[in-house]
Amino acid sequence: MIIQQDSSRPKGFMVWAGISSHGKTYLRFVEAGVKINADYYIKKILKPFLSRDVPRLFPNNQKKHMIFHQDSAPSHVSKKTIAFLNASGINYVKPEEWMPKSPDAAPMDYSVWGYLKQQLNKQKIETLSQLKKKFQTSGKNSIRFILTKF
């Protein structure tokens, strides 16, 4: 998700997050000015996801029942990322199986991010630090709300 600057908002930021029936992942903020290529995505997003989120959300070898789903961003479908996912031993939706523009298959894209942006637009936010803090607070409440609706 990217939250962008407009005349009433501070400079934007990019964040990665995920949800499942077991709960939500930690938020991972992308460093300002970074181009997200496969190396960055693997090191800063996927490795922390696999080492911190997966064991917490899928304990006791439940990982084998997890199916990881992402969109078709270039860093997600690169040969290097696909090789990393294959080596990691997790099940994932392969790029050729990805159903673009499917609200059922991509709740983060079609529900969560839009709802979070709506909630943030209702608030007065003057700095990037405030925006991140409000995002984290809104995110916790919104994802809890959204998970109960699915």
C-alpha positions as CSV (number, residue, x, y, z in Angstrom):
1,M,0.0,0.0,0.0
2,I,1.2,3.5,-0.7
3,I,-0.2,6.5,1.1
4,Q,0.6,9.6,-0.9
5,Q,1.0,13.2,-0.1
6,D,-1.7,15.7,-1.0
7,S,-2.2,19.3,0.1
8,S,-3.6,18.3,3.5
9,R,-1.2,15.4,4.2
10,P,2.5,14.9,5.0
11,K,4.8,13.0,2.6
12,G,3.6,9.5,2.0
13,F,5.1,6.1,2.7
14,M,4.9,2.5,1.5
15,V,4.0,-0.4,3.8
16,W,3.6,-4.2,3.4
17,A,1.2,-6.2,5.5
18,G,-0.8,-9.4,5.3
19,I,-3.9,-11.0,6.8
20,S,-5.1,-14.6,7.3
21,S,-7.8,-16.4,9.2
22,H,-5.1,-16.8,11.9
23,G,-4.5,-13.0,12.3
24,K,-2.3,-10.3,10.8
25,T,1.3,-9.9,10.0
26,Y,3.5,-7.2,11.4
27,L,3.6,-4.0,9.4
28,R,6.8,-3.6,7.4
29,F,7.5,0.0,6.3
30,V,9.6,0.5,3.2
31,E,12.4,2.9,3.6
32,A,12.0,6.2,1.9
33,G,13.4,6.4,-1.6
34,V,14.0,2.7,-1.9
35,K,13.3,0.9,-5.2
36,I,11.7,-2.4,-4.3
37,N,13.5,-5.0,-6.4
38,A,13.7,-8.7,-5.7
39,D,16.7,-8.4,-3.4
40,Y,15.0,-5.8,-1.2
41,Y,11.7,-7.7,-1.2
42,I,13.3,-10.9,-0.2
43,K,15.6,-9.4,2.5
44,K,13.3,-6.8,4.1
45,I,9.8,-8.4,3.5
46,L,9.8,-12.1,2.8
47,K,12.6,-13.2,5.2
48,P,11.1,-11.3,8.2
49,F,7.7,-12.6,7.2
50,L,8.9,-16.2,7.2
51,S,10.9,-15.9,10.4
52,R,8.5,-13.8,12.5
53,D,5.0,-14.0,11.1
54,V,4.6,-17.5,9.8
55,P,5.7,-19.3,13.0
56,R,3.5,-17.0,15.1
57,L,0.4,-17.4,12.8
58,F,0.9,-21.0,11.8
59,P,2.5,-22.8,14.8
60,N,3.1,-26.5,15.2
61,N,3.9,-27.2,11.6
62,Q,0.6,-25.6,10.4
63,K,2.8,-23.8,7.8
64,K,2.2,-26.7,5.4
65,H,-1.5,-25.6,5.3
66,M,-0.7,-22.0,4.5
67,I,-1.0,-20.7,1.0
68,F,0.9,-17.4,0.4
69,H,-0.8,-15.0,-2.0
70,Q,0.7,-11.8,-3.4
71,D,0.1,-9.6,-6.4
72,S,2.0,-9.4,-9.6
73,A,4.4,-6.6,-8.7
74,P,7.7,-7.1,-10.5
75,S,9.6,-7.8,-7.3
76,H,6.9,-10.5,-6.4
77,V,7.2,-12.4,-9.7
78,S,10.9,-12.1,-10.4
79,K,12.8,-15.3,-11.1
80,K,14.9,-14.6,-7.9
81,T,11.8,-14.2,-5.7
82,I,10.1,-17.3,-7.2
83,A,13.3,-19.3,-6.6
84,F,13.4,-18.0,-3.0
85,L,9.7,-19.0,-2.4
86,N,10.4,-22.4,-3.9
87,A,13.4,-22.9,-1.6
88,S,11.4,-21.7,1.5
89,G,9.1,-24.6,1.4
90,I,5.8,-22.6,1.6
91,N,2.9,-23.1,-0.6
92,Y,2.1,-20.0,-2.7
93,V,-0.1,-18.9,-5.6
94,K,2.2,-19.0,-8.7
95,P,2.2,-15.9,-10.9
96,E,0.4,-17.8,-13.7
97,E,-2.4,-18.8,-11.3
98,W,-2.8,-15.2,-10.0
99,M,-6.3,-13.9,-10.7
100,P,-5.9,-10.2,-11.4
101,K,-8.5,-7.8,-10.2
102,S,-10.3,-10.4,-8.0
103,P,-11.7,-9.0,-4.8
104,D,-12.3,-12.5,-3.5
105,A,-8.6,-13.5,-4.0
106,A,-7.1,-10.2,-2.9
107,P,-8.8,-8.8,0.2
108,M,-5.8,-6.6,1.0
109,D,-6.1,-4.8,-2.3
110,Y,-9.8,-4.6,-2.5
111,S,-10.9,-4.1,1.1
112,V,-8.2,-3.6,3.7
113,W,-6.1,-0.8,2.1
114,G,-9.1,1.2,0.9
115,Y,-10.8,1.0,4.3
116,L,-7.5,2.1,6.0
117,K,-7.2,5.0,3.7
118,Q,-10.8,6.1,4.4
119,Q,-10.1,6.0,8.1
120,L,-6.9,8.0,7.8
121,N,-8.5,10.6,5.6
122,K,-11.0,11.4,8.4
123,Q,-8.1,12.4,10.7
124,K,-5.9,15.5,11.0
125,I,-2.3,14.4,10.4
126,E,0.5,16.8,10.1
127,T,3.8,14.8,10.0
128,L,5.0,11.5,8.5
129,S,5.6,10.2,12.0
130,Q,2.0,10.9,13.0
131,L,0.8,9.3,9.8
132,K,2.7,6.1,10.5
133,K,1.4,6.0,14.1
134,K,-2.2,6.6,13.0
135,F,-1.8,4.0,10.3
136,Q,-0.6,1.4,12.8
137,T,-3.5,2.2,15.2
138,S,-6.1,2.3,12.4
139,G,-4.6,-0.8,10.9
140,K,-5.0,-2.8,14.1
141,N,-8.6,-1.8,14.5
142,S,-9.5,-2.0,10.8
143,I,-8.0,-5.4,10.2
144,R,-9.7,-6.7,13.4
145,F,-13.0,-5.3,12.0
146,I,-12.4,-6.6,8.5
147,L,-11.5,-10.1,9.7
148,T,-14.8,-10.4,11.6
149,K,-16.7,-9.6,8.4
150,F,-15.1,-12.3,6.2
